[in-house]
Amino acid sequence: MRVKWNRLGNEQTKTAILALLPSLIIFCVFTVYPIFYSLYLSFFNASLLSPKRTFVGFANYANLLQNPTFQRAVTNTVYYTLGVVPIGVALSLLVAVLLNSNLRLQSFFRAAFFAPVITSMVAVSIVWTWMLEPNYGLINGLLARIGISGPGWLTDPAWAMPSVILLSIWKNLGFNMVIFLAGLQNIPKEVMESADLDGVNPWQRLVHVTVPMMRGPIGFAVIVSVIKSMQVFGQIYVMTGGGPANATMVIVYYLYQQAFEFYRSGYASAVAWVLFAAIFVLTLLQNRLLKDEI
């Protein structure tokens, strides 16, 4: 009997391996191999336009860390992350709390807030670029009606990054909202009823009851939001192209420029691995800090 089960187990294992083999081959060819090849390439002076390569060791890493444009890209990425994550997570939680109450047209508002999440970033960025156009845009047109001269949202270095941050918060608000709505559904009704019987107002209930019981979803949302913010690219590419005056130059757009505009594939690979290391370390730190909540 045992021999029969062992034979059956071996047959099932072989069948599973054969079924998974095509997917594993595709995964290795198009994901695993490029990852390790980029690591190998980061130690060479290589170009997409030439097969010649020169081994330079850690020179690419040393050069990028000393490059003022890369330093500006790092600063802008941190600025973007600090602008998007706290505000975005807080607004998403407030919206989720409101939509978790007995609100009229609740399903409509949930769909309306989630719709931007599934909309193409390119399409959204094009619409917002038109809205933020300084001379004929919708926003400055509305401001002009009340006597306010709107700034050059995407042409002024002081306003370009806040404009991109505003778009990103609006675009991603629905994603965190869904996570928080799921978390709110798991809070026992008895807890909320007890808080109401104790006479707490809505703000006190949010701060002292809801937020402490939502630490897991909040921690997860923060980690995911930080990772996404560190990889921001689409809206920068469409709306500003890293300008004006590198005011919106971020790490991934800098990587794109080096690889596909200047064809410095070895240097771009080094940028990619520095970004990977930064995201990996940040994720470990956040997991360590939030390990009891997640």
C-alpha positions as CSV (number, residue, x, y, z in Angstrom):
1,M,0.0,0.0,0.0
2,R,2.8,2.4,0.9
3,V,4.6,1.6,-2.3
4,K,1.4,2.4,-4.2
5,W,1.0,5.8,-2.5
6,N,4.7,6.6,-3.1
7,R,4.3,5.8,-6.8
8,L,1.1,7.9,-6.9
9,G,3.0,10.8,-5.2
10,N,5.9,10.5,-7.6
11,E,3.5,10.6,-10.6
12,Q,1.7,13.7,-9.2
13,T,5.0,15.4,-8.7
14,K,6.1,14.7,-12.2
15,T,2.8,15.9,-13.6
16,A,3.0,19.1,-11.5
17,I,6.6,19.7,-12.7
18,L,5.6,19.2,-16.4
19,A,2.6,21.5,-16.0
20,L,4.7,24.2,-14.4
21,L,7.7,23.8,-16.7
22,P,6.5,26.2,-19.4
23,S,5.8,29.0,-16.9
24,L,9.0,28.4,-15.1
25,I,11.0,28.6,-18.3
26,I,9.3,31.9,-19.3
27,F,9.8,33.2,-15.7
28,C,13.5,32.3,-15.8
29,V,14.1,33.7,-19.3
30,F,12.3,37.0,-18.9
31,T,12.7,37.7,-15.2
32,V,15.4,35.8,-13.4
33,Y,18.0,36.0,-16.2
34,P,17.6,39.8,-16.8
35,I,17.9,40.5,-13.1
36,F,21.2,38.7,-12.8
37,Y,22.4,40.0,-16.2
38,S,21.8,43.6,-15.1
39,L,23.9,42.9,-12.0
40,Y,26.7,41.6,-14.2
41,L,26.3,44.5,-16.6
42,S,26.6,47.1,-13.7
43,F,30.3,46.3,-13.4
44,F,31.0,47.2,-17.1
45,N,31.2,50.3,-19.2
46,A,28.6,49.1,-21.7
47,S,26.3,50.7,-24.2
48,L,23.2,49.5,-26.0
49,L,24.7,50.8,-29.3
50,S,27.9,48.7,-29.1
51,P,28.7,45.1,-28.2
52,K,32.1,46.2,-26.7
53,R,32.3,46.2,-22.9
54,T,35.0,47.3,-20.5
55,F,35.2,46.0,-17.0
56,V,35.2,48.9,-14.6
57,G,34.4,47.2,-11.3
58,F,32.5,49.4,-8.9
59,A,33.3,52.6,-10.9
60,N,29.7,52.9,-12.1
61,Y,28.4,52.9,-8.5
62,A,31.1,55.4,-7.4
63,N,30.3,57.7,-10.3
64,L,26.5,57.7,-9.8
65,L,26.9,58.4,-6.0
66,Q,29.0,61.4,-6.9
67,N,26.7,62.6,-9.8
68,P,24.8,65.8,-8.8
69,T,21.9,64.9,-11.1
70,F,21.5,61.5,-9.4
71,Q,21.8,63.2,-6.0
72,R,19.0,65.5,-7.1
73,A,17.0,62.5,-8.2
74,V,17.4,60.9,-4.8
75,T,16.3,64.1,-3.0
76,N,13.3,64.5,-5.3
77,T,12.3,60.9,-4.8
78,V,12.4,61.3,-1.0
79,Y,10.4,64.6,-1.3
80,Y,7.8,62.8,-3.5
81,T,7.5,59.9,-1.1
82,L,7.2,62.1,2.0
83,G,4.5,64.1,0.2
84,V,2.5,61.2,-1.2
85,V,2.6,58.5,1.6
86,P,1.5,60.3,4.8
87,I,-1.2,62.5,3.1
88,G,-2.4,59.7,0.8
89,V,-2.7,57.1,3.6
90,A,-4.5,59.6,6.0
91,L,-7.0,60.7,3.3
92,S,-7.6,57.1,2.3
93,L,-8.4,56.2,5.9
94,L,-10.8,59.2,6.3
95,V,-12.6,58.3,3.0
96,A,-12.9,54.7,4.1
97,V,-14.3,55.6,7.4
98,L,-16.9,57.9,5.7
99,L,-17.8,55.2,3.1
100,N,-18.1,52.6,5.9
101,S,-20.9,54.5,7.5
102,N,-24.6,54.6,6.5
103,L,-24.0,57.0,3.6
104,R,-26.4,57.5,0.7
105,L,-25.2,56.3,-2.7
106,Q,-22.4,54.4,-0.9
107,S,-21.7,52.0,-3.7
108,F,-21.5,54.9,-6.2
109,F,-18.9,56.8,-4.1
110,R,-16.9,53.6,-3.6
111,A,-16.8,53.0,-7.3
112,A,-16.0,56.7,-8.0
113,F,-13.0,56.8,-5.7
114,F,-11.7,53.5,-7.0
115,A,-12.1,54.3,-10.7
116,P,-8.8,56.3,-11.0
117,V,-6.9,53.2,-9.7
118,I,-7.8,51.2,-12.7
119,T,-7.4,54.1,-15.2
120,S,-4.3,54.2,-17.2
121,M,-1.6,56.4,-15.7
122,V,-0.8,57.8,-19.1
123,A,-4.4,58.8,-19.8
124,V,-4.7,60.3,-16.3
125,S,-1.4,62.2,-16.7
126,I,-2.5,63.7,-20.0
127,V,-5.8,64.9,-18.6
128,W,-4.1,66.5,-15.6
129,T,-1.4,68.1,-17.8
130,W,-4.2,69.9,-19.7
131,M,-6.0,70.8,-16.4
132,L,-2.7,72.3,-15.0
133,E,-1.8,74.1,-18.2
134,P,-1.0,77.7,-16.9
135,N,-2.7,79.7,-19.7
136,Y,-5.7,77.6,-20.8
137,G,-5.9,75.0,-18.1
138,L,-9.1,74.3,-16.2
139,I,-7.6,74.9,-12.7
140,N,-6.1,78.3,-13.5
141,G,-9.3,79.2,-15.4
142,L,-11.4,78.6,-12.3
143,L,-8.9,80.5,-10.1
144,A,-9.0,83.4,-12.5
145,R,-12.8,83.6,-12.0
146,I,-12.3,84.4,-8.3
147,G,-9.4,86.8,-9.0
148,I,-6.5,84.5,-8.3
149,S,-3.6,84.3,-10.8
150,G,-2.6,80.6,-10.8
151,P,1.0,79.6,-11.0
152,G,2.7,77.6,-13.8
153,W,1.9,74.3,-12.2
154,L,4.2,72.2,-14.3
155,T,6.6,74.9,-15.6
156,D,7.5,76.5,-12.2
157,P,10.2,74.5,-10.3
158,A,8.5,75.4,-7.0
159,W,5.1,74.0,-8.1
160,A,6.0,71.1,-10.4
161,M,6.6,68.4,-7.8
162,P,3.6,69.4,-5.6
163,S,1.5,69.1,-8.8
164,V,2.7,65.6,-9.5
165,I,2.2,64.7,-5.8
166,L,-1.4,66.0,-6.0
167,L,-2.1,63.8,-9.0
168,S,-0.5,60.7,-7.4
169,I,-2.5,61.1,-4.2
170,W,-5.8,61.4,-6.2
171,K,-4.8,58.4,-8.4
172,N,-3.9,56.0,-5.6
173,L,-6.4,57.1,-3.0
174,G,-8.9,54.3,-3.9
175,F,-6.3,51.5,-3.6
176,N,-5.6,52.2,0.1
177,M,-9.3,52.9,0.6
178,V,-10.2,49.4,-0.4
179,I,-7.6,48.0,2.0
180,F,-9.0,50.1,4.9
181,L,-12.6,49.2,4.1
182,A,-11.7,45.6,4.4
183,G,-10.0,46.3,7.8
184,L,-13.0,48.3,9.0
185,Q,-15.3,45.4,8.3
186,N,-13.2,43.3,10.7
187,I,-13.6,45.7,13.7
188,P,-16.2,44.1,16.0
189,K,-19.4,46.1,16.1
190,E,-19.5,45.7,19.9
191,V,-16.4,47.9,20.2
192,M,-18.0,50.7,18.2
193,E,-21.2,50.4,20.1
194,S,-19.3,50.6,23.4
195,A,-17.6,53.7,22.2
196,D,-20.9,55.3,21.4
197,L,-22.3,54.4,24.8
198,D,-19.3,56.1,26.4
199,G,-20.3,59.3,24.6
200,V,-17.2,59.7,22.4
201,N,-17.5,62.0,19.4
202,P,-16.6,60.8,15.9
203,W,-13.1,62.3,16.0
204,Q,-12.3,60.7,19.4
205,R,-13.6,57.3,18.1
206,L,-11.4,57.6,15.0
207,V,-8.3,58.5,16.9
208,H,-8.7,56.3,20.0
209,V,-10.7,53.3,18.6
210,T,-10.5,53.0,14.8
211,V,-6.8,53.8,14.2
212,P,-5.4,51.5,17.0
213,M,-7.5,48.6,15.6
214,M,-6.4,49.4,12.1
215,R,-2.7,49.2,12.7
216,G,-2.3,46.1,10.5
217,P,-4.0,47.5,7.3
218,I,-2.3,50.9,7.9
219,G,1.1,49.3,8.2
220,F,0.6,47.3,5.0
221,A,-0.7,50.4,3.2
222,V,2.4,52.4,4.3
223,I,4.8,49.7,3.1
224,V,3.1,49.3,-0.3
225,S,2.8,53.1,-0.8
226,V,6.5,53.7,0.0
227,I,7.6,51.0,-2.5
228,K,5.3,52.5,-5.2
229,S,6.5,56.0,-4.5
230,M,10.2,55.0,-4.8
231,Q,9.4,53.6,-8.3
232,V,7.4,56.6,-9.6
233,F,7.8,57.1,-13.3
234,G,4.7,57.3,-15.5
235,Q,3.4,60.7,-14.4
236,I,6.9,62.2,-14.4
237,Y,7.5,60.9,-18.0
238,V,4.2,62.3,-19.3
239,M,3.8,65.5,-17.4
240,T,7.3,67.0,-16.8
241,G,10.0,64.8,-18.3
242,G,12.0,65.4,-15.1
243,G,11.9,69.2,-15.5
244,P,11.7,72.0,-15.1
245,A,15.4,72.3,-14.2
246,N,15.4,68.8,-12.8
247,A,12.7,69.8,-10.2
248,T,10.9,66.5,-10.8
249,M,13.9,64.3,-11.7
250,V,13.4,61.0,-9.8
251,I,15.5,57.9,-9.6
252,V,13.5,55.7,-12.1
253,Y,13.3,58.5,-14.6
254,Y,17.0,59.1,-14.3
255,L,17.5,55.4,-14.9
256,Y,15.3,55.6,-18.0
257,Q,17.3,58.5,-19.3
258,Q,20.7,56.8,-18.8
259,A,19.5,53.5,-20.4
260,F,17.3,54.6,-23.3
261,E,18.3,58.2,-24.1
262,F,22.1,58.1,-23.4
263,Y,22.4,54.3,-24.0
264,R,24.6,53.8,-20.9
265,S,23.3,50.3,-20.0
266,G,26.1,49.5,-17.6
267,Y,25.6,52.8,-15.6
268,A,21.8,52.4,-15.7
269,S,22.1,48.9,-14.3
270,A,24.1,50.3,-11.4
271,V,21.3,52.8,-10.8
272,A,18.7,50.0,-10.8
273,W,20.6,48.0,-8.2
274,V,21.1,51.0,-6.0
275,L,17.3,51.6,-6.2
276,F,16.7,47.9,-5.4
277,A,19.0,48.1,-2.4
278,A,17.3,51.2,-1.1
279,I,13.8,49.7,-1.5
280,F,14.9,46.4,0.1
281,V,16.4,48.1,3.1
282,L,13.4,50.4,3.6
283,T,11.0,47.5,3.4
284,L,13.1,45.5,6.0
285,L,13.1,48.5,8.3
286,Q,9.3,49.0,7.9
287,N,8.7,45.4,8.5
288,R,10.8,45.5,11.7
289,L,9.0,48.6,13.0
290,L,5.5,47.3,12.1
291,K,6.0,43.5,12.7
292,D,3.6,43.5,15.6
293,E,0.9,45.3,13.5
294,I,1.0,43.5,10.2
